[in-house]
């Protein structure tokens, strides 16, 4: 599943530079995650880096973008042409 930044985001700028897929960007009022680029760091790290660095735990699994670990790995391979 892709991840989602909730509305209680404080725009601390911690998550955006940690994303290896450049899926995190500043939206209209808070940071957002592009579900087409988010692999939950599969292919790069054992854990989603944005969740690891978020000081207020406002990043959750996006209920509208459910994907299995294999689907996330396939997305990673597509993003990096493997």
Short mmCIF file of the C-alpha atoms (twelve columns), coordinates in Angstrom:
data_MODEL
# 
_entry.id   MODEL 
# 
loop_
_atom_site.group_PDB 
_atom_site.id 
_atom_site.type_symbol 
_atom_site.label_atom_id 
_atom_site.label_alt_id 
_atom_site.label_comp_id 
_atom_site.label_asym_id 
_atom_site.label_seq_id 
_atom_site.Cartn_x 
_atom_site.Cartn_y 
_atom_site.Cartn_z 
_atom_site.pdbx_PDB_model_num 
ATOM 1  C CA . UNK A 1  0.000  0.000  0.000   1 
ATOM 2  C CA . UNK A 2  1.089  3.516  -0.554  1 
ATOM 3  C CA . UNK A 3  1.375  5.743  2.461   1 
ATOM 4  C CA . UNK A 4  -0.652 8.814  3.370   1 
ATOM 5  C CA . UNK A 5  0.256  11.893 5.388   1 
ATOM 6  C CA . UNK A 6  -2.608 12.891 7.660   1 
ATOM 7  C CA . UNK A 7  -3.904 16.433 8.170   1 
ATOM 8  C CA . UNK A 8  -2.134 16.816 11.522  1 
ATOM 9  C CA . UNK A 9  1.204  17.068 9.663   1 
ATOM 10 C CA . UNK A 10 3.241  19.955 11.101  1 
ATOM 11 C CA . UNK A 11 5.340  20.492 7.939   1 
ATOM 12 C CA . UNK A 12 8.555  19.771 9.801   1 
ATOM 13 C CA . UNK A 13 10.375 18.887 6.544   1 
ATOM 14 C CA . UNK A 14 11.718 15.609 7.950   1 
ATOM 15 C CA . UNK A 15 10.025 13.154 5.574   1 
ATOM 16 C CA . UNK A 16 10.551 14.690 2.136   1 
ATOM 17 C CA . UNK A 17 14.347 14.346 1.932   1 
ATOM 18 C CA . UNK A 18 14.207 10.768 3.277   1 
ATOM 19 C CA . UNK A 19 12.041 9.398  0.449   1 
ATOM 20 C CA . UNK A 20 14.228 7.442  -1.994  1 
ATOM 21 C CA . UNK A 21 11.514 7.572  -4.670  1 
ATOM 22 C CA . UNK A 22 10.889 11.320 -4.405  1 
ATOM 23 C CA . UNK A 23 7.225  10.512 -3.761  1 
ATOM 24 C CA . UNK A 24 6.796  13.151 -1.042  1 
ATOM 25 C CA . UNK A 25 6.081  16.738 -2.027  1 
ATOM 26 C CA . UNK A 26 4.635  19.856 -0.467  1 
ATOM 27 C CA . UNK A 27 0.940  20.100 -1.343  1 
ATOM 28 C CA . UNK A 28 -1.525 22.930 -0.796  1 
ATOM 29 C CA . UNK A 29 -1.090 23.000 2.981   1 
ATOM 30 C CA . UNK A 30 0.857  19.906 4.076   1 
ATOM 31 C CA . UNK A 31 3.227  17.362 2.622   1 
ATOM 32 C CA . UNK A 32 1.625  14.711 0.430   1 
ATOM 33 C CA . UNK A 33 2.692  11.348 -0.983  1 
ATOM 34 C CA . UNK A 34 2.295  10.392 -4.643  1 
ATOM 35 C CA . UNK A 35 0.850  6.855  -4.499  1 
ATOM 36 C CA . UNK A 36 2.255  6.089  -7.955  1 
ATOM 37 C CA . UNK A 37 5.798  6.558  -6.634  1 
ATOM 38 C CA . UNK A 38 5.454  5.259  -3.061  1 
ATOM 39 C CA . UNK A 39 6.756  1.729  -2.531  1 
ATOM 40 C CA . UNK A 40 6.892  2.037  1.276   1 
ATOM 41 C CA . UNK A 41 10.664 1.955  0.682   1 
ATOM 42 C CA . UNK A 42 10.537 -1.646 -0.568  1 
ATOM 43 C CA . UNK A 43 13.597 -2.091 -2.750  1 
ATOM 44 C CA . UNK A 44 15.550 0.455  -0.724  1 
ATOM 45 C CA . UNK A 45 15.037 -0.101 3.012   1 
ATOM 46 C CA . UNK A 46 13.414 -2.528 5.437   1 
ATOM 47 C CA . UNK A 47 11.060 0.139  6.807   1 
ATOM 48 C CA . UNK A 48 9.410  3.234  5.344   1 
ATOM 49 C CA . UNK A 49 11.869 6.020  6.067   1 
ATOM 50 C CA . UNK A 50 9.223  8.739  6.280   1 
ATOM 51 C CA . UNK A 51 7.481  6.884  9.100   1 
ATOM 52 C CA . UNK A 52 10.792 6.384  10.896  1 
ATOM 53 C CA . UNK A 53 11.588 10.118 10.922  1 
ATOM 54 C CA . UNK A 54 8.097  11.565 11.467  1 
ATOM 55 C CA . UNK A 55 8.085  13.183 14.927  1 
ATOM 56 C CA . UNK A 56 4.307  13.117 15.315  1 
ATOM 57 C CA . UNK A 57 3.418  9.783  13.688  1 
ATOM 58 C CA . UNK A 58 1.055  11.255 11.116  1 
ATOM 59 C CA . UNK A 59 1.926  8.881  8.251   1 
ATOM 60 C CA . UNK A 60 -0.373 5.914  7.780   1 
ATOM 61 C CA . UNK A 61 -1.165 3.264  5.202   1 
ATOM 62 C CA . UNK A 62 -3.382 4.794  2.533   1 
ATOM 63 C CA . UNK A 63 -6.677 2.869  2.598   1 
ATOM 64 C CA . UNK A 64 -7.406 3.917  -0.989  1 
ATOM 65 C CA . UNK A 65 -4.191 2.414  -2.377  1 
ATOM 66 C CA . UNK A 66 -3.915 -1.137 -1.106  1 
ATOM 67 C CA . UNK A 67 -0.969 -3.057 -2.532  1 
ATOM 68 C CA . UNK A 68 0.755  -6.263 -1.502  1 
ATOM 69 C CA . UNK A 69 4.495  -6.362 -0.808  1 
ATOM 70 C CA . UNK A 70 4.944  -8.037 -4.204  1 
ATOM 71 C CA . UNK A 71 2.988  -5.270 -5.941  1 
ATOM 72 C CA . UNK A 72 5.146  -2.676 -4.180  1 
ATOM 73 C CA . UNK A 73 8.288  -4.518 -5.301  1 
ATOM 74 C CA . UNK A 74 6.965  -4.612 -8.866  1 
ATOM 75 C CA . UNK A 75 6.309  -0.864 -8.684  1 
ATOM 76 C CA . UNK A 76 9.892  -0.357 -7.457  1 
ATOM 77 C CA . UNK A 77 11.209 -2.399 -10.396 1 
ATOM 78 C CA . UNK A 78 9.103  -0.358 -12.816 1 
ATOM 79 C CA . UNK A 79 10.272 2.939  -11.339 1 
ATOM 80 C CA . UNK A 80 13.894 1.890  -11.689 1 
ATOM 81 C CA . UNK A 81 13.519 -0.058 -14.966 1 
ATOM 82 C CA . UNK A 82 14.706 -3.363 -13.516 1 
# 
